[in-house]
Amino acid sequence: MNNSLVSIQIIPKTKNGEDVIPYVDEAIKIIEESGVNYEVHPLETTMEGELSELFDIIKKMNERMIEIGSKNVISQVKVLYQPSGIAMNQLTEKYR
């Protein structure tokens, strides 16, 4: 079982105030390509996996934002680390 849930809201600073949605779409694509379980929510995306793997994904997301033209990036990150194991559905199943 995975040991972490990590939620991220990525806020790229665009050069000329362009819409950030294409940047966010690119960030979510990196998560998707990683193969980890994830859910997109209106203000953040939550990933499920091993802590070090999830931090590597966040690093790639930030680097990609710069590659595609962002001046800088703010990443707001929330981490639940539980060595005994954790899954998103453990926290949300009573609401579904």
N, CA, C and O atoms as a GROMACS GRO file, in nm:
protein
  384
    1MET      N    1   0.085  -0.119   0.000
    1MET     CA    2   0.000   0.000   0.000
    1MET      C    3   0.089   0.124   0.000
    1MET      O    4   0.198   0.124   0.057
    2ASN      N    5   0.041   0.229  -0.064
    2ASN     CA    6   0.114   0.355  -0.070
    2ASN      C    7   0.119   0.423   0.066
    2ASN      O    8   0.030   0.405   0.149
    3ASN      N    9   0.225   0.500   0.088
    3ASN     CA   10   0.242   0.562   0.219
    3ASN      C   11   0.207   0.710   0.224
    3ASN      O   12   0.220   0.772   0.329
    4SER      N   13   0.162   0.768   0.111
    4SER     CA   14   0.139   0.912   0.112
    4SER      C   15   0.026   0.955   0.019
    4SER      O   16  -0.001   0.894  -0.084
    5LEU      N   17  -0.038   1.062   0.061
    5LEU     CA   18  -0.128   1.138  -0.024
    5LEU      C   19  -0.068   1.278  -0.032
    5LEU      O   20  -0.033   1.337   0.070
    6VAL      N   21  -0.057   1.330  -0.153
    6VAL     CA   22  -0.003   1.464  -0.172
    6VAL      C   23  -0.097   1.540  -0.263
    6VAL      O   24  -0.128   1.496  -0.374
    7SER      N   25  -0.142   1.655  -0.215
    7SER     CA   26  -0.225   1.743  -0.297
    7SER      C   27  -0.140   1.861  -0.341
    7SER      O   28  -0.061   1.914  -0.262
    8ILE      N   29  -0.156   1.901  -0.466
    8ILE     CA   30  -0.078   2.012  -0.519
    8ILE      C   31  -0.168   2.107  -0.598
    8ILE      O   32  -0.253   2.065  -0.676
    9GLN      N   33  -0.145   2.233  -0.574
    9GLN     CA   34  -0.203   2.338  -0.658
    9GLN      C   35  -0.083   2.410  -0.718
    9GLN      O   36  -0.001   2.467  -0.646
   10ILE      N   37  -0.072   2.407  -0.849
   10ILE     CA   38   0.042   2.467  -0.916
   10ILE      C   39  -0.005   2.599  -0.978
   10ILE      O   40  -0.106   2.604  -1.048
   11ILE      N   41   0.071   2.705  -0.952
   11ILE     CA   42   0.033   2.839  -0.997
   11ILE      C   43   0.151   2.897  -1.076
   11ILE      O   44   0.241   2.957  -1.017
   12PRO      N   45   0.150   2.879  -1.207
   12PRO     CA   46   0.258   2.932  -1.288
   12PRO      C   47   0.239   3.081  -1.316
   12PRO      O   48   0.127   3.127  -1.337
   13LYS      N   49   0.348   3.155  -1.315
   13LYS     CA   50   0.346   3.297  -1.353
   13LYS      C   51   0.374   3.303  -1.502
   13LYS      O   52   0.484   3.270  -1.546
   14THR      N   53   0.275   3.345  -1.580
   14THR     CA   54   0.293   3.352  -1.724
   14THR      C   55   0.358   3.484  -1.764
   14THR      O   56   0.346   3.584  -1.693
   15LYS      N   57   0.425   3.484  -1.878
   15LYS     CA   58   0.502   3.602  -1.922
   15LYS      C   59   0.417   3.727  -1.939
   15LYS      O   60   0.454   3.834  -1.892
   16ASN      N   61   0.304   3.712  -2.005
   16ASN     CA   62   0.221   3.829  -2.036
   16ASN      C   63   0.080   3.817  -1.981
   16ASN      O   64  -0.015   3.872  -2.037
   17GLY      N   65   0.067   3.745  -1.870
   17GLY     CA   66  -0.063   3.729  -1.807
   17GLY      C   67  -0.158   3.639  -1.882
   17GLY      O   68  -0.280   3.651  -1.869
   18GLU      N   69  -0.104   3.547  -1.963
   18GLU     CA   70  -0.187   3.453  -2.037
   18GLU      C   71  -0.263   3.362  -1.940
   18GLU      O   72  -0.230   3.352  -1.822
   19ASP      N   73  -0.364   3.298  -1.993
   19ASP     CA   74  -0.443   3.201  -1.919
   19ASP      C   75  -0.351   3.089  -1.869
   19ASP      O   76  -0.268   3.039  -1.945
   20VAL      N   77  -0.366   3.048  -1.745
   20VAL     CA   78  -0.280   2.944  -1.689
   20VAL      C   79  -0.332   2.803  -1.713
   20VAL      O   80  -0.261   2.706  -1.686
   21ILE      N   81  -0.455   2.790  -1.762
   21ILE     CA   82  -0.514   2.657  -1.779
   21ILE      C   83  -0.429   2.566  -1.868
   21ILE      O   84  -0.413   2.449  -1.832
   22PRO      N   85  -0.374   2.611  -1.981
   22PRO     CA   86  -0.288   2.522  -2.058
   22PRO      C   87  -0.165   2.474  -1.980
   22PRO      O   88  -0.116   2.363  -2.001
   23TYR      N   89  -0.116   2.557  -1.890
   23TYR     CA   90  -0.002   2.519  -1.806
   23TYR      C   91  -0.046   2.411  -1.706
   23TYR      O   92   0.022   2.311  -1.686
   24VAL      N   93  -0.161   2.435  -1.644
   24VAL     CA   94  -0.213   2.338  -1.547
   24VAL      C   95  -0.242   2.205  -1.616
   24VAL      O   96  -0.214   2.098  -1.561
   25ASP      N   97  -0.296   2.210  -1.737
   25ASP     CA   98  -0.320   2.088  -1.813
   25ASP      C   99  -0.189   2.012  -1.835
   25ASP      O  100  -0.186   1.889  -1.827
   26GLU      N  101  -0.084   2.085  -1.863
   26GLU     CA  102   0.048   2.022  -1.884
   26GLU      C  103   0.098   1.958  -1.754
   26GLU      O  104   0.157   1.850  -1.757
   27ALA      N  105   0.076   2.025  -1.642
   27ALA     CA  106   0.116   1.969  -1.512
   27ALA      C  107   0.040   1.841  -1.482
   27ALA      O  108   0.098   1.743  -1.434
   28ILE      N  109  -0.089   1.841  -1.510
   28ILE     CA  110  -0.170   1.721  -1.486
   28ILE      C  111  -0.127   1.608  -1.579
   28ILE      O  112  -0.130   1.491  -1.540
   29LYS      N  113  -0.086   1.642  -1.698
   29LYS     CA  114  -0.035   1.541  -1.792
   29LYS      C  115   0.087   1.469  -1.734
   29LYS      O  116   0.103   1.348  -1.752
   30ILE      N  117   0.173   1.543  -1.665
   30ILE     CA  118   0.291   1.482  -1.602
   30ILE      C  119   0.247   1.382  -1.495
   30ILE      O  120   0.304   1.274  -1.484
   31ILE      N  121   0.147   1.418  -1.418
   31ILE     CA  122   0.095   1.325  -1.317
   31ILE      C  123   0.039   1.201  -1.385
   31ILE      O  124   0.068   1.088  -1.345
   32GLU      N  125  -0.041   1.223  -1.487
   32GLU     CA  126  -0.103   1.111  -1.559
   32GLU      C  127   0.003   1.015  -1.615
   32GLU      O  128  -0.009   0.894  -1.603
   33GLU      N  129   0.106   1.072  -1.677
   33GLU     CA  130   0.212   0.990  -1.736
   33GLU      C  131   0.294   0.914  -1.632
   33GLU      O  132   0.358   0.814  -1.664
   34SER      N  133   0.292   0.960  -1.508
   34SER     CA  134   0.369   0.894  -1.402
   34SER      C  135   0.309   0.759  -1.364
   34SER      O  136   0.379   0.670  -1.316
   35GLY      N  137   0.178   0.745  -1.385
   35GLY     CA  138   0.111   0.620  -1.351
   35GLY      C  139   0.056   0.613  -1.209
   35GLY      O  140  -0.004   0.512  -1.172
   36VAL      N  141   0.075   0.717  -1.128
   36VAL     CA  142   0.020   0.713  -0.993
   36VAL      C  143  -0.130   0.736  -0.997
   36VAL      O  144  -0.182   0.796  -1.091
   37ASN      N  145  -0.198   0.688  -0.895
   37ASN     CA  146  -0.340   0.715  -0.881
   37ASN      C  147  -0.356   0.862  -0.844
   37ASN      O  148  -0.285   0.913  -0.758
   38TYR      N  149  -0.452   0.931  -0.909
   38TYR     CA  150  -0.472   1.072  -0.879
   38TYR      C  151  -0.616   1.112  -0.906
   38TYR      O  152  -0.688   1.044  -0.979
   39GLU      N  153  -0.657   1.223  -0.846
   39GLU     CA  154  -0.787   1.282  -0.871
   39GLU      C  155  -0.770   1.432  -0.888
   39GLU      O  156  -0.701   1.497  -0.809
   40VAL      N  157  -0.832   1.486  -0.992
   40VAL     CA  158  -0.830   1.630  -1.016
   40VAL      C  159  -0.953   1.690  -0.949
   40VAL      O  160  -1.065   1.642  -0.966
   41HIS      N  161  -0.930   1.795  -0.873
   41HIS     CA  162  -1.037   1.869  -0.806
   41HIS      C  163  -1.031   2.014  -0.853
   41HIS      O  164  -0.933   2.052  -0.916
   42PRO      N  165  -1.131   2.094  -0.825
   42PRO     CA  166  -1.134   2.230  -0.878
   42PRO      C  167  -1.013   2.317  -0.841
   42PRO      O  168  -0.970   2.400  -0.921
   43LEU      N  169  -0.959   2.299  -0.722
   43LEU     CA  170  -0.849   2.386  -0.678
   43LEU      C  171  -0.716   2.316  -0.656
   43LEU      O  172  -0.616   2.381  -0.627
   44GLU      N  173  -0.714   2.184  -0.670
   44GLU     CA  174  -0.590   2.110  -0.650
   44GLU      C  175  -0.608   1.969  -0.706
   44GLU      O  176  -0.719   1.925  -0.735
   45THR      N  177  -0.497   1.900  -0.720
   45THR     CA  178  -0.497   1.761  -0.762
   45THR      C  179  -0.431   1.678  -0.653
   45THR      O  180  -0.326   1.717  -0.601
   46THR      N  181  -0.491   1.566  -0.618
   46THR     CA  182  -0.438   1.479  -0.515
   46THR      C  183  -0.381   1.353  -0.578
   46THR      O  184  -0.445   1.289  -0.662
   47MET      N  185  -0.260   1.318  -0.536
   47MET     CA  186  -0.192   1.198  -0.585
   47MET      C  187  -0.174   1.101  -0.469
   47MET      O  188  -0.168   1.140  -0.353
   48GLU      N  189  -0.165   0.973  -0.504
   48GLU     CA  190  -0.147   0.866  -0.406
   48GLU      C  191  -0.023   0.788  -0.447
   48GLU      O  192  -0.012   0.746  -0.562
   49GLY      N  193   0.071   0.768  -0.354
   49GLY     CA  194   0.190   0.692  -0.388
   49GLY      C  195   0.293   0.694  -0.278
   49GLY      O  196   0.262   0.722  -0.162
   50GLU      N  197   0.416   0.664  -0.316
   50GLU     CA  198   0.528   0.670  -0.223
   50GLU      C  199   0.578   0.815  -0.217
   50GLU      O  200   0.587   0.881  -0.321
   51LEU      N  201   0.609   0.863  -0.100
   51LEU     CA  202   0.642   1.004  -0.080
   51LEU      C  203   0.751   1.053  -0.174
   51LEU      O  204   0.736   1.158  -0.236
   52SER      N  205   0.860   0.979  -0.186
   52SER     CA  206   0.970   1.024  -0.271
   52SER      C  207   0.928   1.031  -0.418
   52SER      O  208   0.968   1.123  -0.489
   53GLU      N  209   0.847   0.936  -0.462
   53GLU     CA  210   0.798   0.936  -0.600
   53GLU      C  211   0.709   1.058  -0.626
   53GLU      O  212   0.719   1.122  -0.731
   54LEU      N  213   0.624   1.090  -0.530
   54LEU     CA  214   0.534   1.204  -0.547
   54LEU      C  215   0.611   1.335  -0.549
   54LEU      O  216   0.577   1.426  -0.624
   55PHE      N  217   0.715   1.346  -0.466
   55PHE     CA  218   0.797   1.467  -0.469
   55PHE      C  219   0.872   1.479  -0.601
   55PHE      O  220   0.891   1.590  -0.652
   56ASP      N  221   0.915   1.367  -0.658
   56ASP     CA  222   0.980   1.370  -0.790
   56ASP      C  223   0.882   1.422  -0.897
   56ASP      O  224   0.922   1.497  -0.986
   57ILE      N  225   0.757   1.383  -0.888
   57ILE     CA  226   0.656   1.429  -0.982
   57ILE      C  227   0.638   1.580  -0.969
   57ILE      O  228   0.629   1.651  -1.069
   58ILE      N  229   0.631   1.629  -0.846
   58ILE     CA  230   0.618   1.773  -0.823
   58ILE      C  231   0.737   1.848  -0.882
   58ILE      O  232   0.720   1.954  -0.942
   59LYS      N  233   0.855   1.794  -0.866
   59LYS     CA  234   0.975   1.856  -0.924
   59LYS      C  235   0.961   1.864  -1.077
   59LYS      O  236   0.989   1.968  -1.136
   60LYS      N  237   0.919   1.756  -1.140
   60LYS     CA  238   0.902   1.754  -1.285
   60LYS      C  239   0.796   1.855  -1.330
   60LYS      O  240   0.812   1.921  -1.432
   61MET      N  241   0.689   1.866  -1.252
   61MET     CA  242   0.584   1.962  -1.285
   61MET      C  243   0.638   2.105  -1.285
   61MET      O  244   0.612   2.182  -1.377
   62ASN      N  245   0.714   2.138  -1.183
   62ASN     CA  246   0.770   2.272  -1.173
   62ASN      C  247   0.870   2.300  -1.285
   62ASN      O  248   0.869   2.407  -1.345
   63GLU      N  249   0.954   2.204  -1.313
   63GLU     CA  250   1.052   2.220  -1.421
   63GLU      C  251   0.983   2.237  -1.555
   63GLU      O  252   1.026   2.317  -1.638
   64ARG      N  253   0.874   2.162  -1.576
   64ARG     CA  254   0.802   2.172  -1.703
   64ARG      C  255   0.737   2.309  -1.721
   64ARG      O  256   0.732   2.361  -1.832
   65MET      N  257   0.689   2.368  -1.613
   65MET     CA  258   0.628   2.501  -1.622
   65MET      C  259   0.729   2.602  -1.675
   65MET      O  260   0.695   2.688  -1.757
   66ILE      N  261   0.853   2.593  -1.629
   66ILE     CA  262   0.959   2.683  -1.676
   66ILE      C  263   0.992   2.654  -1.822
   66ILE      O  264   1.009   2.745  -1.902
   67GLU      N  265   1.000   2.526  -1.856
   67GLU     CA  266   1.030   2.486  -1.994
   67GLU      C  267   0.930   2.542  -2.094
   67GLU      O  268   0.968   2.579  -2.205
   68ILE      N  269   0.804   2.550  -2.055
   68ILE     CA  270   0.702   2.595  -2.150
   68ILE      C  271   0.674   2.746  -2.138
   68ILE      O  272   0.578   2.795  -2.197
   69GLY      N  273   0.755   2.817  -2.061
   69GLY     CA  274   0.747   2.962  -2.065
   69GLY      C  275   0.708   3.036  -1.940
   69GLY      O  276   0.699   3.158  -1.942
   70SER      N  277   0.683   2.966  -1.832
   70SER     CA  278   0.650   3.035  -1.708
   70SER      C  279   0.776   3.101  -1.650
   70SER      O  280   0.884   3.044  -1.655
   71LYS      N  281   0.759   3.222  -1.596
   71LYS     CA  282   0.872   3.293  -1.534
   71LYS      C  283   0.911   3.227  -1.402
   71LYS      O  284   1.029   3.212  -1.371
   72ASN      N  285   0.810   3.188  -1.326
   72ASN     CA  286   0.831   3.119  -1.199
   72ASN      C  287   0.705   3.042  -1.165
   72ASN      O  288   0.603   3.054  -1.233
   73VAL      N  289   0.711   2.963  -1.058
   73VAL     CA  290   0.600   2.876  -1.023
   73VAL      C  291   0.583   2.873  -0.871
   73VAL      O  292   0.680   2.860  -0.797
   74ILE      N  293   0.461   2.887  -0.828
   74ILE     CA  294   0.428   2.863  -0.687
   74ILE      C  295   0.357   2.728  -0.682
   74ILE      O  296   0.263   2.703  -0.757
   75SER      N  297   0.402   2.641  -0.593
   75SER     CA  298   0.338   2.512  -0.572
   75SER      C  299   0.292   2.505  -0.428
   75SER      O  300   0.374   2.506  -0.336
   76GLN      N  301   0.162   2.498  -0.408
   76GLN     CA  302   0.108   2.480  -0.275
   76GLN      C  303   0.084   2.331  -0.257
   76GLN      O  304   0.007   2.270  -0.331
   77VAL      N  305   0.150   2.274  -0.157
   77VAL     CA  306   0.151   2.129  -0.141
   77VAL      C  307   0.102   2.091  -0.001
   77VAL      O  308   0.140   2.152   0.099
   78LYS      N  309   0.017   1.989   0.003
   78LYS     CA  310  -0.027   1.929   0.129
   78LYS      C  311   0.016   1.783   0.127
   78LYS      O  312   0.002   1.715   0.025
   79VAL      N  313   0.068   1.736   0.239
   79VAL     CA  314   0.121   1.600   0.244
   79VAL      C  315   0.060   1.526   0.364
   79VAL      O  316   0.059   1.576   0.476
   80LEU      N  317   0.011   1.407   0.337
   80LEU     CA  318  -0.025   1.312   0.443
   80LEU      C  319   0.070   1.194   0.426
   80LEU      O  320   0.063   1.120   0.328
   81TYR      N  321   0.158   1.178   0.523
   81TYR     CA  322   0.254   1.068   0.522
   81TYR      C  323   0.212   0.970   0.630
   81TYR      O  324   0.206   1.006   0.748
   82GLN      N  325   0.185   0.846   0.592
   82GLN     CA  326   0.141   0.743   0.686
   82GLN      C  327   0.211   0.613   0.649
   82GLN      O  328   0.163   0.539   0.563
   83PRO      N  329   0.323   0.584   0.715
   83PRO     CA  330   0.402   0.466   0.678
   83PRO      C  331   0.325   0.335   0.676
   83PRO      O  332   0.362   0.243   0.603
   84SER      N  333   0.219   0.325   0.755
   84SER     CA  334   0.142   0.200   0.757
   84SER      C  335   0.053   0.185   0.634
   84SER      O  336  -0.005   0.079   0.611
   85GLY      N  337   0.044   0.290   0.555
   85GLY     CA  338  -0.034   0.285   0.430
   85GLY      C  339  -0.155   0.375   0.435
   85GLY      O  340  -0.218   0.393   0.539
   86ILE      N  341  -0.187   0.433   0.318
   86ILE     CA  342  -0.302   0.522   0.308
   86ILE      C  343  -0.350   0.525   0.164
   86ILE      O  344  -0.271   0.513   0.070
   87ALA      N  345  -0.480   0.541   0.146
   87ALA     CA  346  -0.541   0.554   0.013
   87ALA      C  347  -0.645   0.664   0.019
   87ALA      O  348  -0.707   0.687   0.123
   88MET      N  349  -0.664   0.732  -0.092
   88MET     CA  350  -0.762   0.841  -0.097
   88MET      C  351  -0.900   0.795  -0.052
   88MET      O  352  -0.968   0.866   0.022
   89ASN      N  353  -0.940   0.678  -0.098
   89ASN     CA  354  -1.076   0.633  -0.066
   89ASN      C  355  -1.097   0.609   0.084
   89ASN      O  356  -1.210   0.612   0.131
   90GLN      N  357  -0.989   0.586   0.159
   90GLN     CA  358  -1.003   0.570   0.304
   90GLN      C  359  -1.054   0.698   0.368
   90GLN      O  360  -1.124   0.694   0.469
   91LEU      N  361  -1.020   0.812   0.309
   91LEU     CA  362  -1.060   0.940   0.366
   91LEU      C  363  -1.190   0.994   0.309
   91LEU      O  364  -1.253   1.081   0.369
   92THR      N  365  -1.231   0.942   0.194
   92THR     CA  366  -1.347   1.002   0.126
   92THR      C  367  -1.465   0.909   0.104
   92THR      O  368  -1.572   0.956   0.063
   93GLU      N  369  -1.451   0.780   0.128
   93GLU     CA  370  -1.557   0.687   0.091
   93GLU      C  371  -1.690   0.716   0.158
   93GLU      O  372  -1.795   0.689   0.099
   94LYS      N  373  -1.691   0.769   0.278
   94LYS     CA  374  -1.819   0.796   0.344
   94LYS      C  375  -1.895   0.911   0.277
   94LYS      O  376  -2.014   0.929   0.301
   95TYR      N  377  -1.826   0.988   0.192
   95TYR     CA  378  -1.891   1.099   0.121
   95TYR      C  379  -1.936   1.062  -0.020
   95TYR      O  380  -1.997   1.144  -0.089
   96ARG      N  381  -1.907   0.942  -0.061
   96ARG     CA  382  -1.940   0.903  -0.199
   96ARG      C  383  -2.060   0.810  -0.202
   96ARG      O  384  -2.102   0.767  -0.310
   0.00000   0.00000   0.00000
